[in-house]
Each structure stands twice: as C-alpha cells, then as structure tokens.
Amino acid sequence: MLEDRITEYTDEMLDMIYKCPTCGACDSSCKYNADLEVLQVVYELRAKCVEDGQLLPAHMFVIEGLRKEDNMLQRLKAERGKWAEGLDVKDLTREKADVVYHAGCQYSFDPELQDIARDTITILRKAGVDVGIMGGEETCCGGRAYEMGYQGEFIKYAESNIETWATAGVRTVVTSCADCYGTFKKFYPTAGKEMKFRVLHVTEYLDQLIKEGEIRFTKKIPIQVTYHDPCHLGRLSEPYIPWKGREEKVLGQFILKEPEKEVRRGLEGIYQPPRDVLNSIPGLELFEMERIKEYAWCCGAGGGVKEAYTDFALWTALERVEEAKASGAEAIVTACPWCERNFKDAIKESGQKIAVYDLIELVQQAI
C-alpha cells in the first residue's frame, strides 16, 4: 500500500489524481527503462483519497448506483438481462453450459450497444458453442470501482463473480467488454482472487473459431477501417504474474531482485486477434493509425474520467478521431463499449463525419 505521506489535499492535487484515465500508457513507457509501477501508484492514491473521504461527487453517484443496482450506469438491476429476450441461449441459473458470456454493464443497458451482445450470442450459437448467460443475475465486474479507488466494492464483485461461475460449473468465461476482460485478467489475480476458468475476450474466441472453420463468411463488406486498441484489451490486459523473491540493496542505491521480476510492459495484450478477424472479412481493408498497440492513444473514457471530467474525455476521443481520419479510413472499429460510447458522443457533439463500429457488427454482417 501507499505509504502515509500525504499531509494535505488540495484541489489541484485531487484534479491530478482523478483526471488520469488510467490507460497505462505512462506505465508501459516507463517500464522500458526501469521497474516502475507508475499506474499502481495512481490506483493507490485513489484508494487513499477514498479512505480519507476525498471523494468526487460524480464518482459517489456512480458508486451509490453500483451498491444499489450492481451496475455502473444507474439502471435497474431487474432490467439487466432484458437485452437477451427472445434469444435461443441457455440461462445458467437453471441450466449448464461450458461457456458463460459476460455482457458487462454497457452492453447490458446502453440501448445503442445492446445489439452487440445479441449479435455475439447469435454468432457463438451458430458456431456451435455451448454458451449461456447469467441474465438478470449477472453483476458488474467491479473494475471501474477499483480504478476509482473503491477497493472494497471491487473485492465484493470479484468474489461474487468467481463464486457464481464456479456454481454454474462453467469452464470458460467470454466477454465482449474490454474493461471486464482487463479486470478478470489483471485486477482479480492482483487482488489474490484465483480464476480457475479460461478467460477470453470475444475477439480472441472469434479468431480461434474462424481459424478452426467454425465461422465462415459469405458476404463482402467493402469498407476501409482503422482499428482502435482499447487500453483494457491491450496494455492493461497483460496477465498478472505474481513475484515471490527477495530484494537486496547494493551500495545503498541499486535494488537487485532474486529471482529477476517479470515486468508487465503491456506487450502481451490482445493486439493481433482483432486484426486477424478484421483481415479475414472479405472486402474489408484495414488501415493502421500512427499510434497502435502498446502505444495506442486512449479514447478518454477510462478510470472514471468520463463520469467526472466529461469535456476532457470527449477532447481525448476527438484526438483519436482525428488520428483515425488521417489514416484514410472511413470508419473506426473497436472492441470496447466504453470506447465506442465515447467516440459516438464525441463525434455527435463535434459534428465530425466518421462511422464507429464494434468489431462484432462487421463479423455479423459478413456471415
């Protein structure tokens, strides 16, 4: 934990602590030169702020909604499973399946994005996947609460989700939400919560199914697109590797670790599978932006920034939109509902002319 060195909070300090979208770009960059846990310091600062009552009203509103309704969008918990009405999919509160699909808060409640969750189930079912959902019993992953500094809420949802999946008897957890994926892959193990399930982002799973011949495309999609790497699917999804060893200070300055610690630099995130899926769609052309993969520019929606600093979040998204347009593409494709929501909001407010797609939409159109 962060050492107790903060003697006084100022508005400027709180602004710096909370305005960071926790995208991990500084973390990846600094770790090329030294073993520095830059991003972890931000998380610990926020936890300390929450502990000391230095709270943002916007975050308090979101967390109160989470405590009451188990989601980050202040929607009724009873409505969480409505997105799946009419679908031929197993209800894992009553049936068994090998795979559980975790939609996440945005796909469950955002009316513009709910079709992505429906399309995901449709695609997986057509591919012969034994998949089910928790429906109204699904809850938030807890990742955003962790990033905002509310670690108690995070632990609650981590333990609840792991127990729920174990009770359901699933072997694989699949999600199309990059935030959820990064939370399952990094935050849960970091908190000591053992995941006995295989965890896949839907782009990984689709890439696997396409290469195995379980998904075949029958239609051309003549479109030029660029792919935006979501932070939680890229830099922040690199698996957490616990280190057990000893540290020794040499000459009173240099710290040596025995054995050498494996450093998470963001290189092992999910970068190639979504690109392979896009490149497999007939007629589609993929253009790359200048900053991609571990160097990708954040959309601006992460870490509670969109909730508390809306203008900054939209400015950040527009920076990425300009970069996307400069690539020559006519559309941005991403694999994260928070990125998609922020891009759509920014484009609408600014009057920009570029389309935004979820990767799932293009896959469904091509099948």
C-alpha positions in Angstrom: 0.0 0.0 0.0 1.0 3.6 -0.5 3.0 5.0 2.4 1.2 7.6 4.6 3.0 10.6 3.3 0.1 12.9 2.2 -0.3 15.7 4.8 -2.7 18.0 2.9 -5.1 17.6 0.0 -5.5 20.4 -2.4 -8.0 20.9 -5.3 -5.0 20.8 -7.7 -3.8 17.5 -6.3 -7.2 15.8 -6.4 -7.6 17.0 -10.0 -4.3 15.4 -11.0 -5.1 12.2 -9.2 -8.6 11.8 -10.6 -8.2 13.2 -14.1 -5.9 10.4 -15.2 -7.9 7.9 -17.4 -5.6 5.1 -16.1 -4.9 4.0 -19.6 -1.5 2.6 -18.8 0.5 4.5 -21.5 2.9 6.0 -19.0 3.2 2.6 -17.3 4.2 0.9 -20.5 6.6 3.7 -21.5 8.4 4.0 -18.1 8.9 0.2 -17.8 11.1 0.2 -20.8 13.7 1.9 -18.8 13.1 0.9 -15.2 11.0 -1.3 -12.9 8.4 1.3 -12.0 4.8 0.7 -11.1 3.6 4.1 -12.2 -0.1 3.1 -12.7 -0.2 1.2 -9.4 0.7 4.5 -7.7 -2.3 6.1 -9.2 -4.6 3.3 -8.0 -3.1 3.5 -4.5 -3.5 7.3 -4.4 -7.2 7.0 -5.3 -7.7 4.3 -2.7 -6.1 6.6 -0.2 -8.3 9.5 -1.2 -11.4 7.4 -0.8 -10.2 6.2 2.6 -9.6 9.8 3.7 -13.0 11.0 2.3 -11.6 13.0 -0.6 -14.3 11.9 -3.0 -15.6 13.2 -6.3 -19.4 13.8 -6.3 -19.7 12.2 -9.8 -17.9 9.1 -8.6 -20.0 8.9 -5.4 -23.2 9.0 -7.5 -21.9 6.1 -9.7 -20.8 4.0 -6.7 -24.1 4.5 -4.9 -25.8 3.2 -8.0 -23.4 0.3 -8.1 -24.2 -0.6 -4.5 -27.9 -0.4 -5.1 -28.3 -1.9 -8.6 -25.0 -3.8 -9.2 -24.1 -1.8 -12.3 -22.2 1.3 -13.3 -25.0 3.0 -15.3 -27.5 3.7 -12.5 -30.0 1.3 -14.2 -32.4 -1.1 -12.5 -30.8 -4.5 -11.8 -34.1 -6.2 -12.8 -33.6 -4.9 -16.4 -30.0 -6.3 -16.8 -31.0 -9.4 -18.7 -33.6 -7.8 -21.0 -31.1 -7.4 -23.8 -31.3 -11.2 -24.3 -35.1 -11.5 -24.6 -36.1 -13.8 -27.4 -32.6 -15.3 -27.9 -32.0 -19.0 -28.0 -29.5 -19.1 -25.2 -29.2 -21.0 -22.0 -30.0 -19.4 -18.7 -27.2 -20.6 -16.4 -29.2 -20.0 -13.3 -31.2 -23.1 -14.4 -29.1 -24.9 -17.0 -25.5 -25.9 -17.5 -23.1 -24.8 -20.3 -19.3 -24.9 -20.9 -19.1 -21.2 -21.7 -20.6 -18.2 -19.9 -21.0 -15.0 -21.8 -20.5 -11.9 -19.6 -22.0 -8.9 -21.3 -20.9 -6.3 -18.9 -22.8 -3.1 -17.8 -22.6 -1.1 -21.0 -23.7 -3.8 -23.4 -26.4 -4.8 -21.0 -28.0 -1.4 -20.6 -26.9 1.0 -23.4 -29.8 0.8 -25.9 -27.4 1.7 -28.8 -25.0 -1.1 -27.8 -27.3 -3.9 -26.7 -27.4 -5.4 -30.2 -23.7 -6.1 -29.9 -24.4 -8.5 -27.1 -27.3 -10.1 -29.0 -25.1 -10.5 -32.1 -22.3 -12.1 -30.0 -24.7 -14.8 -28.7 -26.1 -15.3 -32.2 -22.6 -15.8 -33.7 -21.4 -18.1 -31.0 -24.5 -20.2 -31.2 -24.2 -20.5 -35.0 -20.6 -21.7 -34.4 -21.8 -24.5 -32.2 -20.6 -23.0 -28.9 -22.3 -24.3 -25.8 -22.9 -20.9 -24.3 -25.1 -19.5 -21.6 -25.7 -16.3 -19.7 -26.5 -15.3 -16.1 -29.2 -12.9 -17.3 -30.5 -10.8 -14.5 -28.1 -12.4 -12.1 -25.1 -11.0 -13.9 -23.3 -8.3 -12.0 -20.6 -5.7 -12.6 -17.0 -6.9 -12.9 -16.0 -4.3 -10.3 -13.1 -2.9 -12.4 -14.2 0.7 -12.6 -14.9 0.8 -8.9 -11.2 -0.4 -8.4 -10.0 2.3 -10.7 -12.0 5.0 -8.9 -10.4 3.9 -5.6 -13.3 1.9 -4.1 -11.4 -1.3 -3.5 -14.0 -2.7 -1.1 -16.6 -2.7 -3.8 -14.2 -4.2 -6.2 -13.4 -7.2 -3.9 -17.1 -7.8 -3.4 -17.8 -8.2 -7.1 -14.6 -10.2 -7.7 -15.6 -12.7 -5.1 -19.3 -12.8 -6.2 -18.5 -13.4 -9.9 -15.9 -16.1 -9.2 -18.4 -17.9 -6.9 -21.2 -17.5 -9.4 -19.3 -19.0 -12.3 -18.0 -21.8 -10.1 -21.5 -22.7 -9.0 -22.7 -22.6 -12.6 -20.0 -25.1 -13.5 -18.6 -23.2 -16.5 -15.1 -23.8 -17.9 -14.7 -20.6 -20.0 -15.7 -17.0 -19.4 -16.1 -15.0 -22.6 -16.8 -11.2 -22.6 -17.0 -8.6 -25.3 -16.3 -5.8 -22.8 -12.6 -4.8 -22.8 -12.9 -3.3 -19.3 -14.3 -6.6 -17.9 -11.6 -8.6 -19.7 -8.8 -6.5 -18.3 -10.4 -6.7 -14.8 -10.6 -10.5 -15.0 -7.1 -11.0 -16.4 -5.3 -8.4 -14.2 -7.2 -7.0 -11.3 -8.7 -10.2 -10.0 -5.3 -12.1 -9.8 -3.6 -9.0 -8.4 -6.1 -9.0 -5.5 -5.3 -12.6 -4.9 -8.6 -13.9 -6.4 -7.8 -17.2 -8.2 -9.5 -17.6 -11.5 -10.0 -21.3 -12.3 -11.6 -20.5 -15.6 -10.2 -19.8 -19.0 -10.9 -16.2 -19.7 -11.3 -15.0 -23.3 -12.2 -11.7 -24.9 -14.7 -12.3 -27.7 -12.1 -11.2 -30.3 -9.8 -14.0 -29.2 -12.6 -16.5 -29.4 -13.8 -15.4 -32.8 -10.3 -15.5 -34.2 -10.0 -19.1 -32.9 -13.4 -20.1 -34.3 -12.6 -18.5 -37.7 -9.3 -20.3 -38.0 -10.9 -23.6 -37.0 -13.5 -23.2 -39.7 -16.4 -22.9 -37.3 -17.2 -19.4 -38.6 -17.4 -18.8 -42.4 -18.0 -15.5 -44.1 -20.4 -15.4 -47.0 -20.7 -11.7 -47.7 -18.2 -9.0 -48.7 -18.0 -5.8 -46.6 -16.4 -3.2 -48.9 -15.2 -0.7 -46.2 -11.9 0.9 -45.2 -11.5 0.9 -41.5 -8.9 1.6 -38.8 -8.8 -0.4 -35.5 -8.6 1.4 -32.2 -6.8 -0.7 -29.5 -8.8 -0.4 -26.2 -6.5 0.2 -23.3 -8.1 -2.6 -21.2 -7.8 -5.1 -24.0 -4.3 -4.1 -24.9 -1.8 -2.7 -22.4 -3.9 -3.4 -19.3 -4.9 -7.0 -20.1 -1.4 -8.4 -19.9 -1.7 -11.3 -17.4 -0.5 -10.6 -13.9 2.5 -12.7 -12.8 3.0 -12.7 -9.1 6.6 -12.4 -7.9 8.0 -14.1 -4.9 11.6 -13.4 -4.1 13.8 -11.1 -2.2 15.2 -7.6 -2.7 18.7 -6.6 -1.8 20.0 -3.0 -1.9 23.6 -2.8 -3.3 25.9 0.1 -2.4 22.9 1.8 -0.7 21.3 2.6 -4.0 20.7 -0.2 -6.5 17.9 -2.7 -5.8 18.5 -6.2 -7.1 15.7 -8.8 -7.2 16.3 -12.5 -6.8 14.9 -14.1 -8.9 14.5 -11.4 -11.5 11.0 -10.0 -11.6 8.9 -10.3 -14.8 7.8 -6.8 -15.7 4.4 -6.2 -17.3 5.1 -3.7 -20.1 1.8 -4.1 -22.0 3.4 -6.0 -24.8 1.4 -9.2 -24.2 -2.1 -7.7 -24.5 -4.7 -8.7 -27.1 -3.5 -6.9 -30.2 -3.3 -9.4 -33.1 -6.6 -11.4 -32.8 -8.9 -8.4 -33.5 -6.8 -7.5 -36.5 -6.8 -11.1 -37.8 -10.6 -11.1 -37.5 -10.9 -7.9 -39.5 -8.4 -9.1 -42.1 -10.4 -12.3 -42.6 -13.6 -10.3 -43.6 -14.0 -10.3 -47.4 -13.8 -6.9 -48.9 -12.6 -5.1 -45.8 -9.4 -3.0 -45.8 -7.6 -2.3 -42.6 -5.6 0.9 -42.2 -3.4 1.5 -39.2 -3.2 4.7 -37.2 0.1 6.2 -36.2 -0.2 5.1 -32.5 -1.2 1.5 -32.1 -1.0 -1.5 -29.8 1.0 -0.7 -26.6 1.5 2.9 -27.9 -2.2 3.5 -28.7 -3.9 6.7 -27.7 -6.6 6.3 -25.1 -10.2 7.0 -26.0 -10.6 9.0 -22.8 -13.4 7.1 -21.2 -11.5 5.1 -18.6 -10.7 5.4 -14.9 -13.9 7.4 -14.1 -12.8 10.3 -16.3 -15.9 10.2 -18.5 -18.1 10.3 -15.4 -16.3 13.2 -13.7 -14.5 15.1 -16.5 -16.8 14.7 -19.5 -15.2 17.6 -21.5 -11.7 16.1 -21.1 -13.0 12.6 -22.0 -14.6 14.0 -25.2 -11.5 16.0 -26.1 -9.4 12.9 -25.8 -11.7 10.9 -28.0 -11.6 13.7 -30.7 -7.8 13.5 -30.7 -8.2 9.8 -31.6 -10.9 10.6 -34.2 -8.6 13.0 -36.0 -5.9 10.3 -36.0 -8.3 7.8 -37.4 -9.3 10.2 -40.2 -5.7 10.9 -41.0 -5.2 7.1 -41.7 -7.5 7.4 -44.6 -10.2 5.1 -43.1 -13.9 5.8 -43.3 -14.7 4.2 -40.0 -13.2 3.4 -36.6 -13.6 -0.2 -35.3 -13.1 -1.1 -31.7 -13.8 -3.9 -29.3 -14.8 -2.0 -26.2 -18.3 -0.5 -25.3 -16.7 2.4 -23.3 -14.5 3.4 -26.3 -17.5 3.1 -28.7 -19.7 5.1 -26.4 -17.2 7.9 -26.0 -16.3 8.0 -29.7 -20.0 8.2 -30.6 -20.6 11.0 -28.1 -17.6 13.0 -29.2 -18.4 12.7 -32.9 -22.0 13.7 -32.3 -21.0 16.8 -30.3 -18.3 17.9 -32.7 -20.1 17.2 -36.0 -17.3 15.0 -37.3 -18.0 12.7 -40.2 -16.7 9.2 -39.5 -18.5 6.0 -38.6 -17.9 3.9 -35.5 -18.3 0.1 -35.4 -17.9 -2.6 -32.9 -15.9 -5.5 -34.4 -18.9 -7.8 -33.7 -21.1 -5.7 -36.0 -18.9 -6.3 -39.0 -18.5 -10.0 -38.3 -22.3 -10.4 -38.1 -22.8 -8.5 -41.3 -20.2 -10.7 -43.1 -21.6 -14.1 -42.0 
